[in-house]
């Protein structure tokens, strides 16, 4: 990608109506998320942050979510969509793939919480993943446990043609100042060329913090860059979930600062800030 063509991409955010997001809105500290979030709130902010385009990601597990995402994707700020697909039920997933029509569909995801993901090892799910690969769709996943990381690793090795994107740094144990088994899992996943990862903060870690603490992630970002390299890492806001601790502008600026601390060239910086997401999701260049 030439310098003049480089995009800055927010590779992971959500839009929703409050009634559709019951899995997030559990009261208490999450009350700030109990409202509608759409392009009218985000677009002015991303322009000020210098973001050219975004990838919108599913947050509710039903077919209505895909209809909502398709509507949101009409907004010109959206470059790609990661839609809902029930991977644990391959027959239902095939039906949903046939039902939905999305011009900007670039990947799929489903909420897994702390499910050990044993269904990833089934023949039907493996066949489904090969189908996703044939359609050039990525699979996004938020692994937060060691069992989940190992299940993703097995799938990455079994279906090397499927591009897998680990969301939110694979939930590093920053709140406990921990290291293993996260660090070893990153090494193993990075050894699979079909795996990339997002530098972002997930709801699990955000909920554990008493304040916005992005620089507690420095060693985890450095380790991720050392193992994955800048061309398999992408920056993401996780808006509006990040509002639990920080504004979009603050979160984006701080995450960019973390990247700047550990890249050695403008080309590497541009990869993390947009080139990786553009390539992996097949976004249109400008």
C-alpha positions as CSV (number, residue, x, y, z in Angstrom):
1,X,0.0,0.0,0.0
2,X,1.5,3.3,-1.0
3,X,1.7,6.2,1.5
4,X,-0.9,8.2,-0.4
5,X,-3.3,5.4,-0.3
6,X,-3.1,4.6,3.4
7,X,-6.3,4.5,5.3
8,X,-6.8,5.0,9.0
9,X,-9.3,2.4,10.1
10,X,-11.2,1.9,13.3
11,X,-11.4,-1.9,13.0
12,X,-14.0,-2.6,15.7
13,X,-17.0,-0.6,17.0
14,X,-20.7,-1.1,17.5
15,X,-24.0,0.6,16.8
16,X,-27.1,-0.5,18.6
17,X,-30.5,0.3,20.0
18,X,-30.8,-0.2,23.8
19,X,-33.5,-2.8,23.5
20,X,-31.2,-5.0,21.4
21,X,-28.3,-5.2,23.8
22,X,-29.5,-7.0,26.8
23,X,-26.2,-9.0,27.1
24,X,-24.3,-5.8,27.8
25,X,-26.8,-3.8,29.8
26,X,-26.7,-5.6,33.2
27,X,-27.2,-2.4,35.2
28,X,-24.8,-0.7,37.6
29,X,-21.6,0.3,35.9
30,X,-23.0,-0.5,32.5
31,X,-25.9,1.9,32.7
32,X,-24.0,4.4,30.5
33,X,-24.5,1.9,27.6
34,X,-28.2,1.8,28.0
35,X,-29.1,4.0,25.1
36,X,-29.0,4.1,21.4
37,X,-25.6,4.6,19.6
38,X,-25.4,5.3,15.9
39,X,-23.5,7.1,13.2
40,X,-24.9,10.5,14.3
41,X,-22.9,10.2,17.6
42,X,-19.7,8.6,16.2
43,X,-19.1,10.2,12.8
44,X,-18.2,13.7,14.0
45,X,-15.7,12.2,16.5
46,X,-14.0,9.8,14.1
47,X,-13.5,12.7,11.7
48,X,-11.8,14.7,14.4
49,X,-9.6,11.7,15.3
50,X,-8.5,11.4,11.6
51,X,-10.2,8.0,11.1
52,X,-11.1,7.5,7.4
53,X,-13.4,4.4,7.7
54,X,-14.6,1.8,10.2
55,X,-15.6,-1.8,10.6
56,X,-18.8,-2.3,12.5
57,X,-19.1,-5.5,14.5
58,X,-22.1,-7.5,15.7
59,X,-23.1,-7.3,19.4
60,X,-26.4,-9.1,19.5
61,X,-27.0,-12.7,18.7
62,X,-30.0,-12.8,16.4
63,X,-30.9,-12.4,12.7
64,X,-32.4,-9.0,13.5
65,X,-28.9,-7.8,14.4
66,X,-27.8,-8.5,10.8
67,X,-30.8,-6.5,9.5
68,X,-29.8,-3.6,11.7
69,X,-26.1,-3.9,10.6
70,X,-27.2,-3.8,7.0
71,X,-29.0,-0.6,7.6
72,X,-26.1,1.0,9.5
73,X,-23.8,0.0,6.7
74,X,-25.5,2.4,4.3
75,X,-23.6,5.1,6.1
76,X,-20.6,6.0,4.0
77,X,-18.3,5.9,7.1
78,X,-18.7,2.1,7.3
79,X,-16.1,0.2,5.3
80,X,-17.0,-3.3,6.4
81,X,-19.4,-5.3,8.5
82,X,-18.7,-8.2,10.8
83,X,-22.1,-9.8,11.1
84,X,-23.7,-12.3,13.4
85,X,-23.4,-16.0,12.6
86,X,-24.2,-18.9,15.0
87,X,-21.1,-20.9,14.4
88,X,-22.0,-23.4,17.2
89,X,-25.0,-24.4,15.1
90,X,-23.6,-24.9,11.6
91,X,-27.0,-25.7,10.0
92,X,-28.5,-22.4,11.4
93,X,-25.4,-20.6,10.3
94,X,-25.7,-21.8,6.7
95,X,-29.3,-20.7,6.7
96,X,-28.4,-17.2,8.0
97,X,-25.6,-17.0,5.4
98,X,-28.2,-17.7,2.7
99,X,-30.7,-15.3,4.1
100,X,-28.7,-12.1,4.7
101,X,-27.5,-9.9,1.8
102,X,-24.8,-7.4,2.7
103,X,-22.7,-5.6,0.2
104,X,-20.1,-4.7,2.9
105,X,-20.0,-8.1,4.6
106,X,-16.4,-8.9,5.5
107,X,-16.6,-11.2,8.5
108,X,-18.7,-13.0,11.1
109,X,-18.8,-13.3,14.8
110,X,-21.0,-14.6,17.7
111,X,-20.9,-13.9,21.4
112,X,-19.1,-16.7,23.2
113,X,-18.6,-15.4,26.8
114,X,-16.6,-18.1,28.6
115,X,-17.8,-21.0,26.5
116,X,-14.9,-23.5,26.1
117,X,-15.6,-23.7,22.4
118,X,-15.4,-27.4,22.1
119,X,-17.9,-27.2,19.2
120,X,-15.0,-25.7,17.1
121,X,-13.6,-29.2,16.8
122,X,-16.7,-30.8,15.3
123,X,-16.7,-31.8,11.6
124,X,-19.7,-29.7,10.9
125,X,-18.2,-26.6,12.3
126,X,-14.9,-27.2,10.5
127,X,-16.8,-27.6,7.2
128,X,-18.6,-24.3,8.0
129,X,-15.3,-22.5,8.6
130,X,-14.0,-23.8,5.2
131,X,-17.2,-22.3,3.7
132,X,-16.5,-19.0,5.3
133,X,-12.9,-19.1,4.0
134,X,-14.2,-19.8,0.5
135,X,-16.4,-16.7,0.7
136,X,-13.4,-14.7,1.9
137,X,-15.0,-13.9,5.2
138,X,-12.9,-13.5,8.4
139,X,-14.0,-15.0,11.7
140,X,-13.7,-12.6,14.7
141,X,-13.5,-14.0,18.2
142,X,-13.1,-12.6,21.7
143,X,-11.3,-15.4,23.6
144,X,-11.0,-14.6,27.3
145,X,-9.9,-18.0,28.7
146,X,-7.0,-20.3,28.1
147,X,-9.4,-23.0,26.9
148,X,-10.8,-20.6,24.3
149,X,-7.4,-19.6,23.1
150,X,-6.4,-23.2,22.7
151,X,-9.6,-24.0,20.8
152,X,-9.0,-21.1,18.4
153,X,-5.4,-22.3,18.0
154,X,-6.6,-25.8,17.0
155,X,-9.0,-24.4,14.5
156,X,-6.4,-22.1,13.0
157,X,-4.2,-25.1,12.4
158,X,-7.0,-27.3,11.1
159,X,-8.4,-24.6,8.7
160,X,-5.4,-22.6,7.6
161,X,-7.3,-21.0,4.8
162,X,-9.6,-19.2,7.3
163,X,-8.5,-15.8,8.4
164,X,-9.1,-15.5,12.1
165,X,-9.1,-12.1,14.0
166,X,-8.6,-12.1,17.7
167,X,-10.4,-9.2,19.3
168,X,-9.2,-7.1,22.2
169,X,-5.7,-8.4,22.4
170,X,-7.1,-11.8,23.5
171,X,-8.0,-10.4,26.9
172,X,-4.5,-9.8,28.4
173,X,-4.5,-10.1,32.3
174,X,-3.6,-6.5,32.8
175,X,-5.9,-6.1,35.7
176,X,-3.9,-8.7,37.6
177,X,-0.5,-7.7,36.1
178,X,-0.4,-11.3,34.9
179,X,1.5,-12.8,32.0
180,X,1.0,-16.5,31.5
181,X,-0.7,-18.4,29.8
182,X,-1.6,-15.3,27.8
183,X,1.9,-14.7,26.5
184,X,2.5,-18.3,25.4
185,X,-0.9,-18.3,23.7
186,X,0.1,-15.2,21.7
187,X,3.3,-16.9,20.6
188,X,1.4,-20.0,19.4
189,X,-1.3,-18.0,17.7
190,X,1.2,-15.7,16.0
191,X,2.9,-18.8,14.5
192,X,-0.3,-19.3,12.5
193,X,-0.1,-16.9,9.5
194,X,-3.9,-16.9,9.2
195,X,-4.4,-15.2,12.6
196,X,-4.4,-11.5,13.2
197,X,-5.3,-9.4,16.3
198,X,-6.9,-6.1,17.3
199,X,-5.3,-3.7,19.7
200,X,-8.3,-2.7,21.7
201,X,-9.9,-3.1,25.2
202,X,-12.8,-5.5,25.7
203,X,-15.7,-5.2,28.1
204,X,-14.3,-7.8,30.5
205,X,-11.1,-5.8,31.1
206,X,-12.9,-2.4,31.0
207,X,-15.3,-3.6,33.7
208,X,-12.4,-4.7,35.9
209,X,-10.7,-1.2,35.8
210,X,-11.6,1.5,38.3
211,X,-10.3,4.1,35.9
212,X,-9.1,4.3,32.3
213,X,-5.7,2.7,32.4
214,X,-4.5,2.1,28.8
215,X,-0.8,2.2,29.6
216,X,-1.1,-0.9,31.8
217,X,-1.4,-2.6,28.4
218,X,2.0,-1.4,27.2
219,X,3.9,-4.7,27.8
220,X,1.0,-6.7,26.2
221,X,1.0,-4.4,23.1
222,X,4.8,-4.7,22.9
223,X,4.7,-8.5,23.1
224,X,1.9,-8.6,20.5
225,X,3.9,-6.5,18.1
226,X,7.0,-8.6,18.7
227,X,5.2,-11.8,17.8
228,X,2.5,-10.8,15.3
229,X,4.3,-7.9,13.7
230,X,2.5,-4.7,12.6
231,X,1.0,-6.3,9.5
232,X,-1.1,-8.6,11.6
233,X,-2.2,-6.1,14.2
234,X,-5.0,-3.5,13.8
235,X,-6.2,-0.7,16.0
236,X,-9.8,-0.6,17.3
237,X,-11.8,1.7,19.6
238,X,-14.5,-0.8,20.8
239,X,-16.9,2.2,20.9
240,X,-19.3,2.6,22.6
241,X,-18.2,-0.1,25.1
242,X,-15.0,1.9,25.8
243,X,-17.3,4.7,27.1
244,X,-17.3,2.7,30.3
245,X,-13.9,4.3,31.0
246,X,-13.0,6.9,28.3
247,X,-14.3,9.0,25.5
248,X,-13.6,7.9,21.9
249,X,-11.1,10.7,21.4
250,X,-9.1,9.8,24.5
251,X,-9.2,6.1,23.9
252,X,-8.1,6.4,20.3
253,X,-5.3,8.8,21.1
254,X,-4.0,6.7,23.9
255,X,-4.1,3.5,21.9
256,X,-2.2,5.3,19.0
257,X,0.4,6.4,21.6
258,X,0.8,2.8,22.7
259,X,1.5,1.8,19.1
260,X,3.9,4.7,18.5
261,X,6.0,3.5,21.5
262,X,6.8,0.2,19.8
263,X,6.8,0.7,16.0
264,X,10.1,1.6,14.2
265,X,8.8,3.2,11.0
266,X,6.0,5.2,9.5
267,X,5.1,2.1,7.3
268,X,4.7,-0.1,10.4
269,X,2.6,2.6,12.1
270,X,0.4,2.9,9.0
271,X,-0.1,-0.9,9.0
272,X,-1.4,-1.0,12.5
273,X,-3.5,2.2,12.1
274,X,-5.2,1.0,8.9
275,X,-3.2,-1.1,6.5
276,X,-3.8,-4.4,8.3
277,X,-7.5,-3.9,8.6
278,X,-7.7,-2.8,5.0
279,X,-6.0,-5.9,3.8
280,X,-7.6,-8.5,6.1
281,X,-11.1,-7.2,5.7
282,X,-10.7,-6.3,2.1
283,X,-11.7,-2.7,2.5
284,X,-11.9,-0.4,-0.4
285,X,-8.8,1.9,-0.6
286,X,-9.0,5.6,-1.3
